[in-house]
Amino acid sequence: MCRSKQRMRWDMRRCFLDSPIGSLHAVQDKLTLMIPGPTPVPESVLKAMGRHPIGHRSGEFQAVVQRTTEQLKWLHQTQGDVLVITGSGTAAMEAGIINTLSRGDKVLCGDNGKFGERWVKVARAYGLEVEVIQAEWGQPLDTEAFRLALEADSAKAIKAVILTHSETSTGVINDLETIARHVKAHGTALTIADCVTSLGATDVPMDAWGVDVVASGSQKGYMLPPGLSFVAMGERAWQAYERSDLPKFYLDLGPYRKTATKNSNPFTPAVNLYFGLEAALEMMQNEGLEAIFARHARHRSAAQAGMKAIGLPLFAAEGHGSPAITAVAPDGIDAEQLRKAVKERYDILLAGGQDHLKGKVFRIGHLGYVCDRDVLTAVSAIEATLQSLGLHSGNMGAGVAAAATALS
Ligand SMILES: *Cc1c(COP(=O)(O)O)cnc(C)c1O
């Protein structure tokens, strides 16, 4: 019964008098992360990191840098540079902007969620002239709006188009391929993309799509703890670097590029995260890009089918759901209450809604080191929690059945 203080805070009617007390308390170290970062980390990666650090100027470490550099190019499907910064994903994005643009430059920023909003803020913080192309949260960015704005720019004032590929806050995937094509047709503007929750989840062939800058972070598709961020720079991005006059020091990519040719870094890198990076990328190479993308697509289908079968509407517009994250908008149900109950009963951590979506949306992360079992478990835990709360309106088990069908 309602023993703990935490549980006392709940609406008394919600106490499940028929539940065995033990079931409300998860056993130790059984937390399952189903948030869009940090994501679960494989044991082999944890083990690779769990060793004594070595000198970052040693030959042994240089060999690690050399291998990870090749692996990172493979992941990005690029011949260009992929540079590693000690920082979170935002550092990579900020680096992408300040290394390619100059004071007063005009940029087009896509904004259809929390992360799109963030890039508008970063660009404004550096005094760029930002034109925002907005879409409602839950909707994808309108590719035509980008085409029209770029075609109208005969003076070639637009220096970059900045957008988020997978908008984590809403679970929407934007059509980066098409927008990058429109940018290419413009001729001079760069495409700077936040691929933090798309890289390692879905196809992001940087060179083939002509994306000039790709930013990502270790705690997402890389199956690593937080702490490393990655900026991939194509040839056109380096040309822009030569002109760029925005202030930079720690995030100046010039020294990163220069030291990378000697398999080194300008500053002390997170040595142990590098050990993990090498192990994680090796796992990814063994699985193969196609298989990784197929797995994420399958998990998206299962999560979507499961939620729909339970009667919980999806937040992202139909057909635009991210392969990394499924946002759910449970009509008439407090999403935070449900999310907290799933955590308390099953020790599965789901993500909540951000900003005005708090309490209205919860999000199931299925990014990185996630298997079919994790998705089935999450769907069934959500379903069982709804039933316990007296909020399950359909056939008990319908969600699990639909998810299992989608996985098979
Ligand atoms: C997580 C995330 C980031 C980076 O956030 P940090 O907290 O700086 O690592 C950026 N963009 C998107 C879309 C993300 O999901």
PDBQT file of the ligand as one rigid body, heavy atoms in Angstrom, charges set to zero:
ROOT
HETATM    1  C1  LIG A 501      20.597  15.505 -27.265  1.00  0.00    +0.000 C 
HETATM    2  C2  LIG A 501      20.492  16.409 -28.419  1.00  0.00    +0.000 A 
HETATM    3  C3  LIG A 501      21.409  17.440 -28.637  1.00  0.00    +0.000 A 
HETATM    4  C4  LIG A 501      22.601  17.691 -27.777  1.00  0.00    +0.000 C 
HETATM    5  O1  LIG A 501      22.313  17.969 -26.494  1.00  0.00    +0.000 OA
HETATM    6  P1  LIG A 501      23.495  17.982 -25.442  1.00  0.00    +0.000 P 
HETATM    7  O2  LIG A 501      22.769  17.971 -24.156  1.00  0.00    +0.000 OA
HETATM    8  O3  LIG A 501      24.286  19.188 -25.671  1.00  0.00    +0.000 OA
HETATM    9  O4  LIG A 501      24.294  16.729 -25.688  1.00  0.00    +0.000 OA
HETATM   10  C5  LIG A 501      21.273  18.211 -29.761  1.00  0.00    +0.000 A 
HETATM   11  N1  LIG A 501      20.300  17.992 -30.637  1.00  0.00    +0.000 NA
HETATM   12  C6  LIG A 501      19.406  17.019 -30.484  1.00  0.00    +0.000 A 
HETATM   13  C7  LIG A 501      18.359  16.831 -31.528  1.00  0.00    +0.000 C 
HETATM   14  C8  LIG A 501      19.472  16.172 -29.380  1.00  0.00    +0.000 A 
HETATM   15  O5  LIG A 501      18.601  15.181 -29.235  1.00  0.00    +0.000 OA
ENDROOT
TORSDOF 0
